[in-house]
Amino acid sequence: MTIRLPDTGGRLRTHEPRTDPLPVLPANEPLVSRTVFAAAHVVADPYADVSPDAPAAVDWDATLAFRRHLWSHGLGVAEAMDTSQRGMGLDWAGAAELIRRSSAEARATGGAIVCGVGTDQLTGPATARDVRAAYEEQLALVEESGARPVLMASRALAAAAAGPEDYLDVYGHLLRQSAGPVILHWLGPMFDPALEGYWGPGDLDAATEVFLEVIAAHPDKVDGVKVSLLDARREVELRRRLPDGVRCYTGDDFNYPELIAGDERGFSHALLGVFDPLGPLAARAVRVLDTGDTKGFRELLDPTVELSRHLFQPPTRFYKTGVVLLAWLAGHQDHFAMVGGLQSARSLPHLARAYELADGLGLFPDPHRAEARMRTLLALYGVTA
């Protein structure tokens, strides 16, 4: 059996779907050699009568079931991060409910969880003081929920800050009052153009110095840093300069196998959006790494990079569309609808290639169901597959 998939030139090519998924069994024991979080997507409620700019309608049962799927493989969940469409369909009220529900589910199942803290309740021009208050509100909710906070980069702070001193002041205040160590998140403008020039200077070398100054002033309050700049060399240089005990969590969806594997001077842990669709395979690879078999780890994870780079191709912020497509094809949800109508953010050729690459990796537990669902999507676009 074959399926015809459209390419970027408007032609149809023939793909022969595989019939056997990659054998991966759930194993909810924690991973040992690396701390690994998958930034998880939310499942929209397809029956809700909402417009693209209305508050998100979430299918809570399916959303929490997907988190249990990730935990069942021993992965941690990074909740309410940009993969959940923070600022791209999911507002603060929705994110707050997501944090409460997922944190309660984590306690009930024993799953590891960290949750994003931002300032997305601010809807207009804001001062640095406003930004600080918004961060405080979200930090309090995450701590009350029992999760570890991830201090996310703030669009409002990027707009309000006059220079590095404003970042040092806001982050210093938050770290002094946090109940425990947090993860600092440096998200690059390829993921969110509104974050251009974060940490003050436009130059990344100067921005790195400000980032490190924040950490050096409060090393006991920083569990680690998540770096999402898609620049492996810069991440390696940064992690070598971190204080003892401060981890580097790679957020580099282009170069994660080499960064997690590491070198003679260290390695990165992981907090990755691509581990949403790759969860079982990623967990299997890290378990191989737990045995000291770096070569075996790379043999499992390296072939996934082509898919990841495809999902995260520019404009990178729309990677969520491919992630949700793969969740639907894999059977984790019953539809391909997204909050904010973001299922329309990628072209049919892009989605077809995502299916082809994921199928080649054996990511679909039921390849026949994935093929049938892909045929349904193609038919909606007028393609006779």
N, C-alpha and C positions, 0 to 999 in steps of 0.2 A: 504494500500500500504506500502511495506517495501523496504528498500535498504540495500544491503550487503556492509559492510565496512571492510577493512583489518585492522588487529591488528598487534602489533609489532612481533608476533610470526609467521606471514605469513598466519594466518587463517582468514576466513571471518566470521563476526558476523552480525546478523540482527539488524537493527535499524528501528524503526517506526517513521518517521518524524511527527512532530506536524503539525496541519493544521491551527492553529491560531497564529498570531504574538502577541507579547506583545503590548497592546494598548498604544501607546505613540504619542501624537500630538505635532507638532512644537509649540513653544511658545518663541518667540525671545526676550521677556523681560529679562533683566539681572538677574542672580542669585544674591541673597542677602547676605546670611550668609558666603559664601565662594567664593573666586575668583578661577575660574576653566578654565584651558586651555587644549585643546586636541592637542597633537603633531600629526600633520596630515601627511599622506603619499602622495607621488606623483603618478600620473597615467602615465604610459609609453605610448608612441605612438607605437602601435603594428605593424604598417605598415612601420616604419622607418628601413632602411637597415643599421643597425649598429652592430658592434661586441661588446662583453661584456666589453672590455676595451676602447671603444670609448666614446666620450662625450654623455651624456644622451639625448635621444629624448623624450620629454615630451608632452603629450596630454594636452595642456593648458586649453581647454574648460572643459574637465572632471575633471582636477585637481582643477580648481576654483569652479566648481559646487559642489565638495565635501566640500570645505570650506564654501560655502553658506549653505549647509546642516547642518554643525556644528553650524554656526551662527544662523540658524533658530530655534535651540533648546536653544539658550541663552548661549552657550559655547563660550569661546574665542578660537582662533587658535594660537598655537605655531608653527610658520613657520620656515622652513629651519633648523629644529633640526635633531637629528639622525634618527627619524622616516622617514624623507624624504630621507634617504639614503645618508646623507652627508658623504663623504669619503667612501661610499660603492656603487658607481654607479653615484652619483650626484656630479659633480665637482663644483668649486667655480663659474665659469661662469654660470652654470645652477642654482646654488643656488641664485646668484645675480638676475637673471631674475625672479626667483620664488619670491624673496622678493619684487621686484618692482611690479610685477603683483598682488600678494596677498595683499600688502599694499594698492594699488589703489582700489582693490575690497573691502577691509575693509572700506575705506573711503566712497565708494559709497553706501555701505549697512549698515554702522553704526556698523560693527562688531569689537569686541576687537581683537587685534593682538599683539604678541611679536615675534621677529625674532632673530634667532641665529647668533652670531658673532663669527667667528673662525679664523683659520689661514691656511685653507686647500688650499690656492693658492700656498703655499710653497711646492715644490715637491722634494727637496733634503735636504742635511744637512743645518741647519740654526743656527744662533747665537740668543741669547736673543734679540739683537737689531733687527734682521730680524723678529723675532716673534712679537715684539712690533709694527713694521711698518705694518705687515700683519693685525694684530688686528685693527690698526688705519684705514686702508683702508675699512675694513668691517664695522667697527663702523660708519664711516662717511656715508656709503651707507644706513645703516639701519636708522640712524637719518634723513637723507635727505628724506627717504621714509615715515617718520612720524610714525614709529613703535617704540615700546620700545625694546631696545637691551637685549639680553640674552648672556652674555659673557660665551661661551662654553669652556670646557677644551680643551687644544691644545696638539695634539700629538707632534708637533714641540717643544713646550715649555718643555714637559716632557722629550724629548731627549736632549734638549740644556741646561736645568737648572742644575747648579752645586749644588744647595741647596735651602733652603727656601728663601734666600735673593733675588734670581732671580725672584721667584714668587711675592714676596712683591714689588719688583721694577716694574715689568711689569704691574701687576694689579693696583698698586698705580698710575702709570702714566696714565693708561686708565681711571681710576675713576676720577682723577683730571680734565681730559679734556672732559669727557662726558658731553653732554648738559643737561642731567637729570638723574634721578635714573635708574639703570640697575638691571637686575637679574643675580646673579652669579650662575653658574652651575657647580656642582661637580659631574662628571660622573665617576662611578667606573669601574675598569678593567673588570668586568663581561660583561659590555656593549662594551668595547673597550680595548683589552689587551694592546694596546700601551700606555694606561694611568696608568699603574702600577706605584705606588710610587708618584702620583701627590701630589703637595704642598711640595715636598722635601723628607721628611722622608718616609721610607717604612711602618712605624707603623701608623695605622689609628688614634690613640690617639694624636700622635705628629702632624700628618697632620691636624687634627681638630684645633689644637691651631694656626697653621699658617693661616688656613682659617678664623678663628675668628679674628686674628690680622689684616688681610686685611679689614674685615668689620668694626672693631672698629676704624680703622684709617680714614674711610670715610663713616660713617653711613648715612649721608645725600644723598649720591650718590648710596645707595643700597636699591632698592625697596624690594628685597627679595632674597632668596637663593633657588635654586632647588637642592635637594639632591637625587641622584640616586645610592644608595649603597646597596639596598635590605636588610637593617638592621634597623628594626623599632625601636629598643631600642636606637641605636646610633642617629637616626633622632630625637627622642623625647628629648634626652639629649642635642642635638645641638640646637633645637628650643627654649629650655628653657634658653639658654645662649645668644640668639640674642638680640641686642639692641632694645629698644622700637621703634616701627614703622617699623622694618625690618621683613618681612613675611618669613615663611617657606613654600615653595611649594613642596609637596611631589612628588618625581619621583619614588617612590617605588611601582612597579607594582605587588608586592607580598602581601603587607600589607596595601593598600590604604584605605579600609573602616575604619579601626580602627584609622588610622592617621588623616584622614579627620574629623571623628567624634570627635576625641580629648578626653581630660580628663579635670579634674578640674583645670589644670594649662595651658591649651591652646590647640591649634589644628593646623593642617597643611591645607593650601590651596592646590591646585593641578595643576600640569603640567605633564600630563601622556600620554604616547604612547598608553596605552590600552584604553584610552577614545576615540581613533579614531574609533574602532569598537563598543564601548559601548556608544557612544555619547548620543543618545536619552535616554537610560536607566539611564546613569549617571546624566543627567540633571534632569530627573524626580526624582531621589533619592535626589539630592541636594535641589530641591524645597520642598520635604518633610522635609528635615533638616531645611530649612528656616522657617518652622512653629514651630520649636522646638522639632520635633518628631525624636529624635535620634534613637529610636527603629525601627520606620518605615523606616528610612534611611538605617539602617543596614540590615533589612529584604529584601530590594530591592537590595542592593549592595553586600552583603556577598556572595550570590550564584554565583556571577560573578568571584570570585577569582580563582576557579578551572580552568576556561577557561584562565584567565590571566596567571596563573602559567604555564599552558601548553604552551601558546604562547611564554612565556619568558624562557622556560627551556633551559639549556645549550646546545650548545653555544648560550648564550642569545642574542648576537648581530644579530642573524638571525630571531628575532621575527617579523621583517618586512614582511617576507614571509607569515606568518599566517594572519597578519593584512590585506594584500592586497587580499589574498584568500577570507576573509570574506567580504571585500568591493565588490568583484566580485559577490559572492553568494547573497549579499544583494541588488544587482542591481545598485550600485553606479558607476560601470564601466562595459564595455561590454566584457572584456577579463581578463585572468589571466596571464598577461605579466608584467615584472618589469624591470626597468632600470638595466643595468648590468647583465641581465639574472638571477636575484636572485630568480625567482620563483622555481628554481631547488635546493635551499638551504635547504629545508626540505623534509623529506621522505613522501611517500604517506600515511603510517599509521599515521604520525603526522598530516597531513592535514585532514585526515578523522576524527580523533579525534577532531580537532578544529571545523569541521563542526558539529559533533554530539553534542558537548557542546554548541555551539552557537545556534543550533536548539532547544536544550532543554531550553535555556533561552528565546526563542521567539525573537531573534534578527533580523530575516529575515522578512522584510515587506511583502514579497510574498514567503511563505514557498515552494510552488510548483515550483516556478522558481529556488529557491535555490537547491531543490532536483534535478531538471532536470540538472542544471549546475554541481552539484556534480557527477551525473551519467556520464556526458560528460567527466569530469576529470578522473573518474575511468576507463572509456572505453579507454582513451588514454594510460593508463597503462596496458591494457589488462584484466581489471576486468569486468566481466559481473555482473552488479549490480541488 
